[in-house]
Amino acid sequence: MDTEPRRTASGDPGDPKAAAAVLPEGKLPASLLERLVLPRIGVRRREVVLGAAPGEDAAALDLEGELCVAASDPITGAGHDAGWLAVHVNCNDVAATGAEPVAVLLTILLPPGTPAAVLEAIMAGAQRAAREVGCQIAGGHTEVTPGLAQPLVMATALGRTAPEGLMPSGGARPGDVLLMTKWAGLEGTAILATDCRRALAARGVPGAVLDAAAQLGRWLSIVPEARLAARRGAHALHDVTEGGVLGAVWEMVTAARHAQGDAVGCIVEAAAVPVRDETRAICAAAGVDPLRLIGSGALVVAAPPEAGARLQAAWTEAGIPAAVIGRVTDDGRLRVITEEGSEQPLEAPGTDALWIARARLGGDGTPS
């Protein structure tokens, strides 16, 4: 199977008629599948012994006795770059276990009347992300189905690791420091800057800030820092998704409590959590907390202090910013110290700030 896209729906690269063609309802015809979907598979992997092809409903991986790690999530909060996001978000989940992403299964559901150009854009984004991560799009399903307001993209990522390399989220131990890479709210900032640009501009966010915010998606993958953490003595990893940084810490510590007992607790220093100026401006305009904003691209790590220091040095050398944002305790209390210095309980994640912001701002973006 060729790894390069070679033609559009009519067979001619750049054919405007193909871009305007409407996809038929139901399961995508084999001719369109072969032209719009199957040529875009990311990076070929030797582990994938049965990959995407007409008539194949499953993928097969030969992992030579290693563990196969799987993660699955849909993209529901973004209008743009859904294919690119789907691959990165699910590969992040796999990498956060210490595993190497190998393959992705991609499911794309499209409303009736969807132009072929929309599917092509989704697959082009997925292809780009798969190449960035180094994984193969090994299968999935594509169809046009009634009842959808916009395209729905779902992915399942598969990865490999030796049994001793598996790092469950519940491995954090009292005495560990909590580190976070990059910045809070990266994914949500990029989505809002793209999908709600006019509304944010009307609330006083400068165009230059919105332009910079829309480009933050380039930081979305946590695969590089997860690889370093897994090799340098970390006890647990957890990527920041819905619920933001505070939600990720709550989930990590809750998993540790289930694994080790209710004595495990934590303290998070809100003032120590890195937040970009673009994120602060957009969250202020939308009236939401950046620490509760969906934040794929950031990784929370629990590690002994000595290992944490070595890990920070390794990340810095690799060009990955990071900060210590708190610690794991043995008092059973989950709490956050606010930027004003008051102490509050660290609560379970509720509705992500992205949805609150979108409801207040409205979305003027359409799926690309």
C-alpha positions as CSV (number, residue, x, y, z in Angstrom):
1,M,0.0,0.0,0.0
2,D,1.4,3.4,-1.0
3,T,1.9,5.8,2.0
4,E,1.4,9.0,-0.1
5,P,-1.9,10.6,-1.1
6,R,-2.0,10.6,-4.9
7,R,-5.4,11.7,-6.1
8,T,-8.7,13.2,-5.1
9,A,-12.2,11.7,-5.5
10,S,-12.1,11.9,-9.3
11,G,-8.6,10.7,-9.6
12,D,-6.9,14.0,-10.5
13,P,-4.8,15.8,-7.9
14,G,-6.3,19.2,-7.0
15,D,-9.5,18.6,-9.1
16,P,-12.0,21.3,-7.9
17,K,-14.9,19.1,-9.0
18,A,-13.6,16.3,-6.7
19,A,-13.3,18.7,-3.8
20,A,-16.9,19.8,-4.3
21,A,-18.3,16.2,-4.7
22,V,-20.7,15.1,-2.1
23,L,-20.1,11.7,-0.4
24,P,-22.9,9.1,-0.7
25,E,-24.7,8.0,2.5
26,G,-23.8,4.8,4.2
27,K,-20.5,2.9,4.2
28,L,-17.9,4.6,2.1
29,P,-17.6,2.9,-1.4
30,A,-14.4,1.0,-1.9
31,S,-13.4,3.3,-4.8
32,L,-13.5,6.4,-2.5
33,L,-12.0,4.4,0.4
34,E,-9.0,3.6,-1.8
35,R,-8.6,7.1,-3.0
36,L,-9.4,9.3,0.0
37,V,-8.5,7.1,3.1
38,L,-6.2,4.1,2.4
39,P,-3.3,6.0,0.9
40,R,-2.9,8.0,4.2
41,I,-1.6,5.6,6.8
42,G,1.2,7.5,8.5
43,V,4.4,5.5,9.0
44,R,4.6,1.8,8.1
45,R,5.4,-0.3,11.2
46,R,6.8,-3.9,11.1
47,E,4.5,-4.8,14.0
48,V,1.4,-4.2,11.9
49,V,1.0,-7.6,10.1
50,L,-2.6,-6.9,9.0
51,G,-3.4,-3.4,8.2
52,A,-6.0,-1.2,6.6
53,A,-7.4,-2.7,3.3
54,P,-10.7,-3.1,1.6
55,G,-12.7,-6.0,3.2
56,E,-10.5,-6.1,6.3
57,D,-12.4,-5.3,9.6
58,A,-9.5,-5.7,12.0
59,A,-5.8,-5.0,12.4
60,A,-3.2,-7.4,13.8
61,L,0.0,-6.5,15.6
62,D,2.9,-8.9,16.3
63,L,4.5,-7.5,19.5
64,E,6.9,-10.4,20.1
65,G,5.8,-11.1,23.7
66,E,5.4,-7.5,24.7
67,L,2.2,-5.9,26.1
68,C,-0.2,-4.3,23.7
69,V,-1.6,-1.1,25.2
70,A,-4.8,0.4,23.8
71,A,-6.6,3.7,24.3
72,S,-9.8,5.1,22.6
73,D,-11.4,8.5,22.6
74,P,-13.5,10.6,20.2
75,I,-12.9,14.2,19.2
76,T,-16.1,16.1,20.2
77,G,-15.1,19.6,21.2
78,A,-13.2,20.8,18.1
79,G,-14.5,21.9,14.7
80,H,-11.0,22.1,13.0
81,D,-8.2,19.5,12.7
82,A,-10.3,16.6,14.1
83,G,-8.3,14.0,12.3
84,W,-5.0,15.4,13.6
85,L,-6.3,15.8,17.1
86,A,-7.8,12.2,17.2
87,V,-4.4,10.6,16.4
88,H,-2.4,12.8,18.8
89,V,-4.9,12.6,21.7
90,N,-5.1,8.8,21.6
91,C,-1.4,8.3,21.1
92,N,-0.8,10.5,24.1
93,D,-3.0,8.2,26.2
94,V,-0.8,5.2,25.1
95,A,2.4,7.1,25.7
96,A,1.3,8.0,29.2
97,T,1.5,4.4,30.2
98,G,5.1,4.2,29.2
99,A,4.3,2.4,25.9
100,E,5.3,3.3,22.3
101,P,2.4,4.1,20.0
102,V,2.5,1.7,17.1
103,A,-0.9,1.9,15.3
104,V,-4.2,3.8,15.2
105,L,-7.7,2.6,14.2
106,L,-9.7,5.6,12.9
107,T,-13.5,5.8,12.7
108,I,-15.0,8.7,10.8
109,L,-18.8,9.4,10.8
110,L,-19.9,12.1,8.4
111,P,-23.3,13.8,8.0
112,P,-25.3,13.4,4.7
113,G,-24.2,16.0,2.2
114,T,-20.6,16.1,3.4
115,P,-18.2,17.2,0.6
116,A,-15.4,14.8,-0.2
117,A,-13.0,17.6,0.6
118,V,-14.0,17.4,4.3
119,L,-13.0,13.7,4.5
120,E,-9.8,14.4,2.6
121,A,-8.9,17.2,5.1
122,I,-9.6,14.9,8.1
123,M,-7.4,12.2,6.6
124,A,-4.7,14.6,5.7
125,G,-4.6,15.8,9.3
126,A,-4.6,12.2,10.6
127,Q,-1.8,11.4,8.2
128,R,0.3,14.4,9.4
129,A,-0.2,13.5,13.1
130,A,0.7,9.8,12.5
131,R,3.9,10.8,10.8
132,E,4.7,13.2,13.7
133,V,4.2,10.4,16.2
134,G,5.7,7.7,14.1
135,C,2.7,5.3,14.0
136,Q,0.6,3.7,11.3
137,I,-3.1,4.1,10.7
138,A,-3.8,0.4,10.5
139,G,-7.6,0.4,10.0
140,G,-10.9,1.7,11.1
141,H,-14.3,2.6,9.5
142,T,-15.6,5.5,7.4
143,E,-19.3,6.1,6.6
144,V,-21.9,8.8,5.9
145,T,-24.7,8.5,8.5
146,P,-27.9,10.5,9.2
147,G,-28.4,12.4,12.4
148,L,-25.1,14.1,12.8
149,A,-24.6,17.9,12.9
150,Q,-20.9,17.7,12.1
151,P,-18.3,15.0,11.4
152,L,-17.4,12.8,14.3
153,V,-13.9,11.3,14.5
154,M,-13.0,8.5,16.9
155,A,-9.7,6.8,17.2
156,T,-8.2,3.8,19.1
157,A,-4.4,3.9,19.5
158,L,-2.4,0.7,20.1
159,G,1.1,0.6,21.6
160,R,3.8,-1.7,22.8
161,T,5.8,-2.0,26.0
162,A,7.7,-4.6,27.9
163,P,5.7,-5.8,30.9
164,E,8.2,-4.1,33.3
165,G,7.8,-0.9,31.4
166,L,4.1,-0.5,32.0
167,M,3.3,2.6,34.1
168,P,-0.3,2.8,35.4
169,S,-1.6,6.2,36.5
170,G,-2.0,4.8,40.1
171,G,1.8,4.5,40.7
172,A,2.3,7.8,42.4
173,R,3.7,7.4,45.9
174,P,3.8,9.7,49.0
175,G,6.9,11.8,48.9
176,D,6.9,12.1,45.1
177,V,7.0,15.5,43.5
178,L,4.4,16.4,40.8
179,L,5.9,17.7,37.6
180,M,4.1,19.1,34.6
181,T,5.4,19.6,31.1
182,K,4.7,22.6,28.9
183,W,1.6,24.8,29.8
184,A,-2.0,24.4,31.0
185,G,-4.9,24.5,28.6
186,L,-2.9,24.1,25.4
187,E,-5.5,22.2,23.4
188,G,-8.5,24.2,24.6
189,T,-6.7,27.4,23.9
190,A,-6.0,26.4,20.3
191,I,-9.6,25.2,19.8
192,L,-11.2,28.4,21.2
193,A,-8.8,30.6,19.2
194,T,-9.8,28.8,16.0
195,D,-13.5,28.0,16.5
196,C,-14.5,31.1,18.4
197,R,-12.2,33.7,16.9
198,R,-14.8,36.4,16.1
199,A,-16.5,36.2,19.5
200,L,-13.1,36.4,21.3
201,A,-12.0,39.4,19.2
202,A,-15.3,41.1,20.0
203,R,-14.4,40.7,23.7
204,G,-11.1,42.4,23.2
205,V,-8.6,39.6,22.6
206,P,-6.1,41.0,20.0
207,G,-5.8,39.3,16.7
208,A,-2.1,38.7,17.2
209,V,-2.9,36.8,20.4
210,L,-5.5,34.7,18.6
211,D,-3.1,33.9,15.8
212,A,-0.4,32.8,18.3
213,A,-3.0,30.8,20.3
214,A,-4.2,29.0,17.2
215,Q,-0.7,27.7,16.6
216,L,-0.3,26.1,20.1
217,G,-1.5,22.8,18.7
218,R,2.1,22.1,17.6
219,W,2.8,21.3,21.2
220,L,0.0,18.7,21.4
221,S,2.1,15.5,21.5
222,I,3.4,14.3,24.9
223,V,5.1,11.2,23.3
224,P,8.7,12.7,23.6
225,E,8.5,13.6,27.3
226,A,6.7,10.4,28.2
227,R,9.5,8.4,26.7
228,L,12.0,10.3,28.8
229,A,9.9,9.9,31.9
230,A,9.4,6.2,31.5
231,R,13.2,5.7,31.3
232,R,14.3,8.0,34.1
233,G,12.6,6.7,37.3
234,A,9.1,8.2,37.2
235,H,6.5,6.4,39.2
236,A,3.4,7.5,37.2
237,L,2.4,9.5,34.2
238,H,-1.0,11.1,33.3
239,D,-1.7,13.2,30.2
240,V,-3.8,16.3,30.7
241,T,-7.1,16.1,28.9
242,E,-10.7,17.0,29.8
243,G,-10.7,18.6,33.3
244,G,-7.4,20.3,32.7
245,V,-4.3,20.1,34.9
246,L,-6.3,20.0,38.2
247,G,-8.5,17.2,36.8
248,A,-5.4,15.2,35.7
249,V,-3.8,15.5,39.1
250,W,-7.1,14.4,40.8
251,E,-7.4,11.4,38.5
252,M,-3.8,10.4,39.1
253,V,-4.1,10.6,42.9
254,T,-7.5,8.9,42.9
255,A,-6.0,6.0,40.9
256,A,-3.1,5.9,43.5
257,R,-5.7,5.8,46.3
258,H,-7.5,2.8,44.6
259,A,-4.1,1.0,44.2
260,Q,-2.5,1.8,47.6
261,G,-5.2,3.0,50.0
262,D,-6.9,6.2,51.1
263,A,-3.8,7.6,52.8
264,V,-2.5,8.9,49.5
265,G,-3.1,12.6,49.1
266,C,-1.6,15.6,47.3
267,I,-1.0,19.4,47.3
268,V,-1.1,21.4,44.1
269,E,0.4,24.9,44.0
270,A,-1.8,26.8,41.4
271,A,0.8,29.6,41.2
272,A,3.4,27.1,40.1
273,V,1.4,25.8,37.1
274,P,2.8,27.3,33.9
275,V,0.1,29.2,31.9
276,R,0.8,31.0,28.6
277,D,-0.3,34.6,28.1
278,E,-2.5,33.6,25.2
279,T,-4.3,31.1,27.4
280,R,-4.8,33.7,30.2
281,A,-6.2,36.2,27.7
282,I,-8.7,33.8,26.1
283,C,-9.8,32.3,29.4
284,A,-10.3,35.7,30.9
285,A,-12.4,36.7,27.9
286,A,-14.5,33.6,28.3
287,G,-14.6,33.7,32.1
288,V,-13.1,30.2,32.6
289,D,-10.3,28.7,34.7
290,P,-7.2,27.8,32.6
291,L,-6.4,25.0,35.1
292,R,-9.7,23.4,34.3
293,L,-9.4,23.7,30.5
294,I,-8.7,20.6,28.3
295,G,-4.9,20.5,28.0
296,S,-3.6,17.8,25.7
297,G,0.1,18.5,25.2
298,A,0.9,18.7,28.9
299,L,2.0,15.6,30.9
300,V,1.7,15.3,34.7
301,V,4.4,13.1,36.2
302,A,4.9,11.7,39.8
303,A,8.5,10.9,40.6
304,P,10.9,10.8,43.6
305,P,12.6,14.2,44.1
306,E,16.0,13.0,42.8
307,A,14.5,11.4,39.7
308,G,12.3,14.5,39.2
309,A,15.4,16.7,39.1
310,R,17.1,14.5,36.6
311,L,14.0,14.3,34.5
312,Q,13.6,18.1,34.4
313,A,17.2,18.4,33.2
314,A,16.6,15.8,30.5
315,W,13.4,17.6,29.4
316,T,15.2,20.9,29.3
317,E,18.0,19.5,27.2
318,A,15.3,18.2,24.8
319,G,13.6,21.6,24.6
320,I,10.6,20.6,26.7
321,P,9.6,23.1,29.4
322,A,8.5,21.7,32.7
323,A,7.8,22.8,36.3
324,V,7.2,21.2,39.7
325,I,3.6,22.0,40.6
326,G,3.1,20.1,43.8
327,R,3.7,16.9,45.7
328,V,2.1,13.6,46.7
329,T,1.4,13.3,50.5
330,D,0.4,10.6,53.0
331,D,-2.4,12.5,54.8
332,G,-5.2,11.4,52.5
333,R,-6.2,15.0,51.6
334,L,-6.4,16.3,48.1
335,R,-6.0,20.1,48.0
336,V,-4.9,23.0,45.9
337,I,-3.3,26.2,47.1
338,T,-4.8,29.0,45.1
339,E,-2.7,31.8,43.5
340,E,-4.0,34.0,46.3
341,G,-2.6,31.6,48.9
342,S,-5.9,30.0,50.3
343,E,-6.3,26.3,50.5
344,Q,-9.2,24.6,48.8
345,P,-10.2,20.9,48.3
346,L,-9.0,19.5,44.9
347,E,-12.3,18.3,43.5
348,A,-13.2,15.8,40.8
349,P,-13.3,17.2,37.3
350,G,-16.7,18.3,36.2
351,T,-17.7,20.0,32.9
352,D,-14.6,21.0,31.1
353,A,-14.0,24.7,30.8
354,L,-14.0,24.3,27.0
355,W,-17.7,23.5,26.9
356,I,-18.5,26.4,29.3
357,A,-16.4,28.8,27.1
358,R,-18.1,27.6,23.9
359,A,-21.5,28.1,25.4
360,R,-20.7,31.6,26.3
361,L,-18.8,32.5,23.1
362,G,-20.6,30.5,20.5
363,G,-18.6,28.8,17.7
364,D,-18.1,30.5,14.4
365,G,-15.8,27.7,13.1
366,T,-16.9,24.9,10.8
367,P,-15.2,21.5,10.4
368,S,-12.2,21.8,8.1
